[in-house]
Amino acid sequence: MRKRLIATLGLLSLSLATIAFLAPRVVAADSVPFRWIEPAYSGQDPSLDYDTIVGYVEGTNWNFTMSWTNYYSYRINVSAIRVYFSWGKNYTYTYSPPISIDNGQTQLFTVYNVTPPVAETSELWRQSYYVYIHHVNSTTAPYSEVPMISPIYVHFGSDFAVLSADHLECLKMWAKLYGKISTDSVMLTQSTQYVSASSITAVQVLMEKAAMEFDLGLSILEAGVFGQAKTHFDNANSMYTEALNTWDTRGTAMEDAELNSTNAYTAYYNAQADAVKTAANASLVNAYGWLLFGLGWVFLGIGVIIYGMKRPKPPPAPTQ
């Protein structure tokens, strides 16, 4: 009995050692470097409670890149990368022959496939996805998947979105116009050193109309009716563009008119200044003339006095 117990304990210790040898180091699945490549849209989506999404249009290729480091104590032979999406479908990207990754080695992977139509999945919520690595026992055929090890779970996300063409256009228009058009007509109150939009009635009217169309489109987008929302966003964008063109044309004309008026006033006052200067110069010349005239009379008087003083006196009259 005692020998049987010792043998059992020995087998248990050996089993634990084997499991410890085969078990991978625990690595958080979301710690692997992972990035979607060239999505059609990346950012907030008002139709999804303004959550951030990575969106691809139906019928186009989604693709991502990731790197994975082998923290197992033995070689991993990657035969496939599998992605499971929450709409209930697996997408498998296979490698033939399998890629060998030794312990501590890092391998870069790029995976792609076709985005399903919105008829098969919904564009009204974000989709979750799980990424797995499939490990086989050899790189030469025939090979088989290693049980209890494969598949290896490496990444998870919940920000994927399938987009229709209208959905994408709505997001692009919203991203473009948001902050430029609002119910407060922010642009109308902005003043610059040039002609402000608030001084041109046509611009005010167009901006108010654009704001109304934008708000209506945004409300419909939040409800997930993308075709109708796109129509209102298109109207808002056209009116906004027309407002800018009107501001440019009429504002430039007003600036030119103001500049011409300023130049005319400047020329007038310059002429006035020249006339005053000319009159001042004439007065100065006249003053010099009178000064010289006065000096002439002074010198004449001095000459008369000197002549009178030096003129010979007549002899005295004879006495009788």
Residue, then its C-alpha position, 0 to 999 in steps of 0.5 A: m500500500r505504501k509503495r503504491l502511494i509513493a508511486t502515485l505521488g511520483l506519477l502526480s509530480l511528473s504530471l504536474a512537471t509536464i503540465a508546467f513545462l507545456a503551459p504557456r506564460v500567461v499573457a493578456a490577450d489585449s497586450v499584443p500589438f494590434r492595429w486595423i489597416e486603412p479603415a473606411y472610418s475611424g472615430q466617433d459614431p453618433s448612431l452608436d451613442y457616439d462610441t468610437i468605431v473602426g468601420y469598413v464598408e460592406g463588400t470591401n476588405w477589412n485587414f489588420t496587422m499584429s505581432w505576436t511573441n512566443y512565450y511558450s517554452y517550445r516552438i509554435n508552428v502557426s498554420a492559421i490565424r482565425v478571427y471570430f466575429s460576433w455576427g457568428k462567423n469565423y474567418t481563417y487565414t491559413y499559412s502553408p507551410p506553417i510558420s515556425i516561431d521559436n521561444g522568445q521570437t516575435q512574428l508579424f502577421t497581416v490578415y484580411n478578408v471580405t466585410p459581409p453585407v449589412a443584410e447579414t450583420s447589423e450596422l446598428w451596433r458595434q461588433s466584437y471579435y476574437v483572434y486566435i493562432h492555430h498551432v500544429n505539430s509540424t511544418t511538413a505534411p501531414y500535420s495536425e493541430v496540437p490538442m490542449i494548446s491550440p488554438i491560442y487566444v491572442h486578442f479581443g476587441s469590440d469596436f468593429a463596425v460594418l458600414s453601408a455606403d450611406h452610413l459612411e457618407c453620413l459619418k464623413m459629413w458629420a465629421k467635416l461639418y461638426g464644429k463649423i455648423s451649429t444651431d448657434s451659428v458660431m461662424l456668424t458671430q466670429s469677427t475678424q480684421y476683414v469683413s465679418a460674415s454677420s455683415i452680409t445678409a446672404v451669408q447669414v441666411l445660408m448659414e442658418k439654413a445649413a445649421m437647420e439641415f445639419d441638425l435635422g440630419l444629425s437627429i436622423l443619423e442618431a436614429g440610424v436612418f442613414g439614407q435620409a440623414k445623408t440627404h440632409f447632410d448633403n443639403a447642409n454641406s451645399m449651403y455651407t459651401e455656398a455661404l463661404n463662396t458668398w462671403d468670399t465674393r461679397g466680402t472681397a468686393m466690400e474690402d476692395a470698396e473700402l480700400n478704394s475709399t481709404n485710398a481716395y480719402t488719403a489722396y484728398y488729404n494729401a492734396q490738402a496738405d500739399a495746398v497748405k504747404t504751398a500756401a505756407n511757402a508763398s507766405l514765407v516768400n512774401a514775408y521775406g519780400w516785405l522784410l527785404f523791403g523794410l530793410g531797404w527803407v532802413f538802410l535808406g534812412i541810415g544813409v540819409i542820416i550819415y549824409g546829413m552828418k557828413r555834408p559840408k557846412p556852408p560858410p558863415a554869412p558875412t557880418q555887416 
